[in-house]
Amino acid sequence: MIRARDLAIGYGGQPLQAGLDFDVAPGELFMILGGSGCGKSTLLRTLVGLLPPVAGTMEVAGLTSPASHRERPRFGVMFQLGALFGSMTLEQNVSLPLEAWTDLDPATVREVALSKLALVGLEGAGDKLPSEISGGMNKRASIARALALDPPLLFLDEPSAGLDPISAASLDDLILSLRDDHGTAVVIVTHELASIFRLGGRCLMLDREAGTSIALGTPEELRDHPPHPTVRSFFRREAEAANP
């Protein structure tokens, strides 16, 4: 689903991360990790076509330039704060991609939208506005909208950030069911250790100081055999030693 080779990402032609090489297989759960400001969300924005690569090559769902693609989207995106339209109900938010990219009649659009809301545990909440629901429900509704077109690839930016432990665990279970029951490849930007180990996919870890990735492997591999001091500190929740 994703192939990146010697990829450099950043702003204004200035690389924040460079030399990134990784693949994401169909149906795989893949996590992008790292400290604050290391470029996790920048990498996600580059992969979905909101930012151009600074250098290198990438292919996402068969596209080398997602931003220039004008056909039906091949992936869905859940942004960090949900990005639901506040003046629209949840049903209307989920219906929007169907109205924009399909020729389905209104009754079928409504049926599909309600089925996606039910899939994420929001059955009966279609008439609510984003301001009327909790943070966890907002995240679920955003995932429902990202799933509206049944994409084989889903991007999630900090899905469990700001949620209580029970809501976060419930959202993790939803993500696992999307992979296991529907075969969806899921790319997740996160720094939540509990979710990282619960989800258990491969992890690509970025480091701001190194300016590139410093680890690739499962959470258990990176915790038990850290290839870099920052990886050890991250997975063991240890403060890094100050530089002399």
C-alpha positions in Angstrom: 0.0 0.0 0.0 2.9 2.4 0.7 6.5 2.4 -0.6 8.9 5.1 0.4 12.5 5.3 -0.7 15.1 7.8 0.5 12.1 10.1 1.3 12.8 13.5 2.7 10.0 15.6 4.2 9.8 19.1 5.5 8.7 22.7 4.6 9.9 25.2 2.1 12.4 22.7 0.7 14.1 22.3 4.1 14.2 18.7 5.2 12.9 17.9 8.7 13.5 14.1 8.1 15.5 12.5 5.3 16.5 9.1 4.1 13.2 7.4 5.1 12.8 3.9 3.7 9.7 1.8 4.5 6.9 -0.2 3.1 3.3 -0.8 4.3 1.7 -4.0 3.1 -2.1 -4.5 2.4 -3.9 -5.1 5.6 -0.9 -4.1 7.8 -1.1 -2.0 10.9 1.8 0.4 10.8 2.7 3.1 13.4 4.8 6.2 13.1 6.4 7.1 16.5 8.7 9.7 17.9 9.0 12.7 20.2 7.2 16.0 19.8 8.3 18.0 16.8 10.2 15.1 15.1 8.0 15.1 12.0 5.4 12.4 12.6 2.4 14.5 11.4 4.6 16.0 8.7 5.2 12.5 7.3 1.5 11.8 7.4 0.7 15.0 5.6 3.3 14.2 3.0 1.9 10.7 2.4 -1.7 11.9 1.9 -0.5 14.6 -0.5 -1.0 17.7 1.6 2.7 18.4 1.5 5.1 17.7 -1.4 8.2 15.5 -0.7 11.4 17.4 -0.3 13.3 14.6 -2.0 13.1 10.9 -2.7 10.1 8.8 -3.9 6.9 7.5 -2.5 4.0 5.5 -3.8 0.7 5.5 -1.8 -2.1 3.2 -2.9 -0.7 3.0 -6.3 -0.2 6.8 -6.6 3.1 8.6 -6.8 1.5 12.0 -6.4 -1.7 11.7 -4.3 -2.4 15.5 -4.3 -2.8 15.5 -8.1 -5.2 12.6 -8.2 -8.7 13.7 -9.1 -10.5 10.4 -9.1 -12.3 8.7 -6.2 -9.9 8.7 -3.2 -8.0 5.5 -2.5 -7.5 6.2 1.2 -9.2 7.8 4.1 -7.8 10.2 6.7 -8.7 11.0 10.3 -7.0 14.2 11.3 -5.7 14.8 14.9 -8.6 17.0 16.0 -11.2 15.1 14.0 -11.9 18.0 11.6 -15.6 17.4 11.5 -17.8 20.2 10.1 -19.4 21.7 13.2 -22.5 22.9 11.4 -23.3 19.4 10.0 -24.7 16.4 11.8 -22.6 13.3 12.1 -24.7 11.7 9.4 -24.1 14.7 7.1 -20.3 14.6 7.8 -20.1 10.9 6.8 -22.3 11.5 3.8 -20.1 14.2 2.4 -17.5 12.0 0.7 -20.3 9.8 -0.8 -22.1 12.9 -2.2 -18.8 14.2 -3.6 -17.4 11.0 -5.2 -20.3 8.7 -6.0 -23.6 8.7 -7.9 -25.6 7.1 -5.2 -29.1 8.3 -4.6 -29.9 10.2 -1.4 -31.5 7.2 0.3 -28.5 4.9 -0.4 -26.1 7.6 0.8 -28.0 7.9 4.0 -28.0 4.1 4.4 -24.3 3.8 3.9 -23.5 6.8 6.2 -25.6 5.3 9.0 -24.0 1.9 8.5 -20.5 3.5 8.9 -21.6 5.2 12.1 -22.9 1.9 13.4 -19.6 0.2 12.4 -17.7 2.6 14.8 -20.2 2.2 17.6 -22.3 5.4 16.9 -25.6 3.8 15.9 -28.4 6.2 16.6 -26.1 9.3 16.9 -26.4 10.4 13.3 -28.5 13.4 14.1 -26.1 14.9 16.6 -23.7 17.8 16.0 -20.0 17.5 16.8 -20.4 19.9 19.7 -23.0 17.5 21.3 -20.7 14.5 21.5 -17.7 13.5 23.6 -14.1 13.5 22.4 -14.1 9.7 21.9 -17.3 9.9 19.9 -15.8 12.7 17.8 -12.8 10.5 16.9 -15.1 7.6 16.0 -17.2 9.8 13.8 -14.1 11.0 12.1 -13.1 7.4 11.4 -16.6 6.7 10.1 -16.2 9.6 7.6 -12.7 8.3 6.6 -14.3 4.9 5.9 -17.2 6.2 3.9 -15.7 5.1 0.5 -14.4 1.8 1.8 -10.8 2.6 1.2 -8.2 -0.1 1.5 -5.9 2.3 3.4 -6.6 4.5 6.4 -4.5 7.2 8.0 -5.1 8.1 11.6 -3.3 11.1 13.3 -3.1 10.7 17.1 -6.4 8.8 17.4 -6.2 8.2 21.1 -4.7 11.5 22.2 -6.7 13.3 24.9 -8.9 10.3 25.6 -9.4 8.6 28.9 -7.9 5.1 29.2 -11.3 3.3 28.6 -12.2 5.3 25.6 -8.6 4.9 24.2 -8.8 1.1 24.6 -12.2 1.0 22.9 -10.8 3.0 20.0 -7.8 0.6 19.8 -10.2 -2.3 19.6 -12.0 -0.6 16.7 -8.8 -0.1 14.8 -7.9 -3.8 15.3 -11.3 -4.8 14.0 -10.9 -2.7 10.9 -7.7 -4.5 10.1 -8.8 -8.0 11.1 -12.4 -8.0 9.9 -12.1 -5.7 6.9 -8.5 -6.1 5.7 -7.9 -2.3 6.0 -4.3 -1.2 6.1 -4.0 1.4 8.9 -1.1 3.9 9.3 -1.2 5.5 12.7 0.7 8.5 14.1 0.9 8.1 17.9 3.0 8.5 21.0 0.7 6.6 23.4 2.6 3.6 24.7 -0.5 1.8 25.9 -2.0 1.9 22.4 1.3 1.1 20.8 1.5 -2.2 22.7 -2.2 -3.0 22.4 -2.2 -2.5 18.6 1.1 -4.3 18.1 1.9 -3.5 14.5 5.3 -2.6 13.1 6.7 0.8 14.2 8.8 3.4 12.4 10.5 5.7 14.9 11.6 9.1 13.9 14.1 11.2 15.8 14.4 15.0 15.5 18.1 15.2 16.4 19.1 12.4 14.0 16.9 13.9 11.2 15.9 10.4 10.1 14.3 7.1 11.3 16.2 5.4 14.1 14.2 2.2 14.4 11.8 -0.1 12.6 10.2 -3.1 14.3 7.5 -4.4 16.6 6.9 -2.7 20.0 8.3 -5.7 21.8 11.4 -5.8 19.6 12.1 -2.1 20.1 11.5 -2.3 23.8 13.6 -5.4 24.5 16.4 -4.7 21.9 16.5 -0.9 21.4 18.8 0.0 18.6 19.3 3.6 19.8 19.3 5.3 23.2 16.2 7.4 22.3 14.3 4.2 21.5 15.2 2.8 24.9 14.1 6.0 26.6 10.8 6.1 24.7 9.7 2.5 25.3 10.9 2.4 28.9 9.6 5.9 29.7 13.0 7.0 30.9 14.4 10.5 30.8 17.3 10.7 28.4 20.7 11.6 30.0 21.6 15.2 29.4 24.4 15.9 27.0 27.6 17.1 28.9 
